[in-house]
């Protein structure tokens, strides 16, 4: 083979290798973006659930000391995330803002009761759980009534379940597409070198001797592709952070690192497995079928 032919052969192999790396990187990037959406959806669902508030209305004879005791009991409850004490004056100010006028002008005194606003932990923001919490709190002294929007809780949980199901189907679909595209990309890459594999087999090379360099190259290919996908995903997240900083607040940094690690491992695993099957296919294939 002349130097020119060798140079062309090297260029073709490099072009094929780079094409495979870029293709796998883009597919892993899409899968990683889907994973970010899934993580974000979970965090957003917890955010909405944890902002569902119960208003604990205290009876008229309750003093501020009694209200402080009630709030302390609520803070100690395992299902309460945080509480806020609402004085009569604060309640009056909120009503003014809501009504757009001073309703106190028609009263000689402030008729609004003392109250404690309690926000639940996400795992307790279910209709059944809230009903049990309401029953438990109603038995406490100084508490007259528990007020909350049952329809809002039902709506939030119903929509979250729908979104979760859609996201799950989307992730499974993306994973299937990832497997198919990466497998086809690698098979094409190995297919372009089928004559080299056949030549090595004809001179007596063992199956492991033929397969080993392909597998080593596939691992490097998977690592490079995973790193590129992670860098692309990091760049996109950086842009999103600058434009919509509040969205990034919902993403758990630890889960994001786990996702990055998963992208890297998945790229290596799929690349290695696909290469193994593709090479074994061409090692066993008859010479007359190499031209098909």
Secondary structure, DSSP 8 states (H G I E B T S, - for coil): --HHHHHHHHHHHHHHHHHHHHHHHHHHHHHHHHHHHHHHHHHHHHHHHHT-EEEEEE-TT--HHHHHHHHHHHHHSTTEEEEEEE-HHHHHHHHHHHHSS-GGGG-SS-----EEEEEE-GGG-SHHHHHHHHHHHHTSTTEEEEE--HHHHHHHHHHHHHHHHHHHHHHHHHHHHHHHHHHHHHHHHHHTTHHHHHHHHHTT--HHHHHHHHHHHHHHHHHHHHHHHHHHHHHHHHHHHHH-HHHHTTS-HHHHHHHHHHHHHHHHHHHHHHHHHHHHHHHHS-GGGTT-
